[in-house]
Amino acid sequence: MHINIRSVRTVFLLIFCIALPLFIGYIGSFFTMTGVSAWYQTLQKPWFNPPDWLFGPVWTILYMVMGISWWLVLRHGIEKHTVRRATVWFLLQLGVNLLWSYVFFAMQSLIGGLCVILILIVLILLTMHHFRSTSRAAVWLLIPYLCWTVFATLLNGMIFMLNHPW
């Protein structure tokens, strides 16, 4: 039996690319769980706020798809400048994604969360721009993430407006 080393590397790279965003999401879930179980429940929310149980499955799927998207870029070779630059933008937006969970839930800052998530949208768009030079499929896979983040921004903004002591 012959094992193709390149295929094994590709599979391990795919696993890593999916595992890293899932791990970041897992870390963020600690901030979210503590905030949701206490402070978040006391906030007024808009009529279109999804049920709390929906966020976990949606984010899990989005993190997996983000990882696949990144993998589509990385498999072109990290030695390429375009791949390295795209990876930097991907990792930066992933870090800001985690930062949002901390600022919104752990710090309980509605306005801080709104500022962070607006930066996150810009970083997602920049990531998509840099992914485009390597893989258009990778860009398409990030569209649901961008859409959900825009929706989360709307929620964050509405929650801020409904709970801000004017």
C-alpha positions in Angstrom: 0.0 0.0 0.0 1.4 3.4 -1.1 0.6 6.5 1.0 0.7 9.7 -0.9 2.5 12.1 1.5 1.1 15.2 -0.3 -2.5 13.9 0.2 -1.8 13.3 3.9 -0.3 16.8 4.3 -3.4 18.3 2.5 -5.7 16.5 4.9 -3.8 17.5 7.9 -3.7 21.1 6.7 -7.5 21.0 6.2 -8.0 19.7 9.7 -5.7 22.4 11.1 -7.5 25.1 9.1 -10.8 24.0 10.5 -9.6 23.4 14.0 -8.0 26.8 14.5 -11.2 28.9 14.0 -13.2 26.3 16.0 -10.7 26.7 18.8 -10.9 30.5 18.7 -14.7 30.1 18.8 -14.4 27.8 21.7 -12.4 30.3 23.6 -14.9 33.0 22.7 -17.7 30.8 23.9 -16.4 31.1 27.5 -16.9 34.8 27.4 -20.3 34.4 25.8 -21.6 31.7 28.1 -20.8 33.8 31.2 -22.4 36.9 29.7 -25.4 35.1 28.3 -26.2 33.3 31.6 -26.3 36.6 33.5 -26.0 40.1 32.1 -27.2 39.4 28.5 -30.5 38.0 29.8 -31.4 41.3 31.4 -31.0 43.3 28.3 -33.8 44.5 26.1 -33.5 42.9 22.6 -35.1 43.7 19.3 -38.0 41.6 18.0 -35.7 39.9 15.4 -33.2 38.6 18.0 -32.8 34.9 17.3 -33.2 32.4 20.2 -30.0 31.9 22.2 -29.7 28.3 21.3 -29.2 29.2 17.6 -26.0 31.1 18.0 -23.8 28.1 18.9 -24.7 25.9 15.9 -24.5 28.9 13.5 -21.1 30.0 14.7 -19.8 26.4 14.7 -20.8 26.1 11.0 -19.3 29.5 10.2 -16.0 28.7 11.9 -15.8 25.4 9.9 -16.5 27.1 6.6 -14.0 29.9 7.5 -11.4 27.2 8.0 -12.2 25.5 4.7 -12.0 28.9 3.0 -8.6 29.5 4.5 -7.5 26.0 3.5 -8.4 26.8 -0.1 -5.9 29.7 0.0 -3.2 27.9 2.0 -3.0 24.9 -0.3 -1.5 27.2 -2.9 1.6 27.4 -0.8 2.6 29.5 2.2 5.8 30.4 0.4 3.8 32.7 -1.9 3.5 36.3 -0.9 -0.2 36.5 -1.7 -0.9 33.5 0.5 1.0 34.9 3.4 -0.6 38.3 3.1 -4.1 36.7 2.9 -3.3 34.5 5.9 -2.3 37.6 8.0 -5.6 39.2 7.2 -7.5 36.0 8.0 -5.7 35.6 11.4 -6.2 39.3 12.2 -10.0 39.1 11.6 -10.1 35.9 13.5 -8.5 37.6 16.5 -10.9 40.6 16.3 -13.8 38.1 16.1 -12.6 36.7 19.5 -12.1 40.2 20.8 -15.7 41.0 20.1 -16.9 38.2 22.4 -14.6 39.5 25.1 -15.6 43.1 24.8 -19.3 42.5 24.4 -19.9 39.7 26.9 -17.0 39.7 29.4 -16.6 43.5 29.5 -20.4 43.9 29.0 -19.7 46.9 26.7 -22.4 47.4 24.1 -20.7 50.4 22.5 -17.3 48.7 22.7 -18.8 45.6 21.1 -20.3 47.8 18.4 -17.0 49.4 17.6 -15.1 46.1 17.5 -17.7 44.4 15.3 -17.6 47.4 12.8 -13.8 46.9 12.6 -14.4 43.1 12.1 -16.6 43.8 9.1 -13.8 45.8 7.5 -11.3 43.1 8.3 -13.6 40.4 6.8 -13.9 42.5 3.6 -10.1 42.9 3.5 -9.6 39.2 4.0 -12.0 38.5 1.2 -10.1 40.9 -1.0 -6.8 39.2 -0.3 -8.3 35.7 -0.7 -9.6 36.7 -4.1 -6.1 36.7 -5.6 -5.6 33.0 -4.7 -9.1 31.4 -4.6 -12.4 32.8 -5.6 -14.1 29.8 -4.0 -12.6 30.9 -0.7 -14.2 34.3 -1.1 -17.6 32.8 -1.8 -17.3 30.7 1.3 -16.8 33.8 3.5 -20.0 35.4 2.3 -22.2 33.7 4.9 -19.8 34.8 7.6 -19.9 38.4 6.4 -23.7 38.3 6.2 -24.0 36.9 9.8 -21.5 39.4 11.1 -23.5 42.3 9.5 -26.7 40.8 11.1 -24.8 40.6 14.4 -23.8 44.2 14.0 -27.4 45.2 13.5 -28.3 43.2 16.7 -25.5 44.8 18.6 -26.5 48.3 17.5 -30.2 47.7 18.3 -29.4 46.2 21.7 -27.2 49.3 22.4 -30.0 51.6 21.4 -32.6 49.8 23.4 -30.5 49.7 26.6 -28.6 52.9 26.5 -29.7 55.3 29.3 -30.4 58.3 27.2 
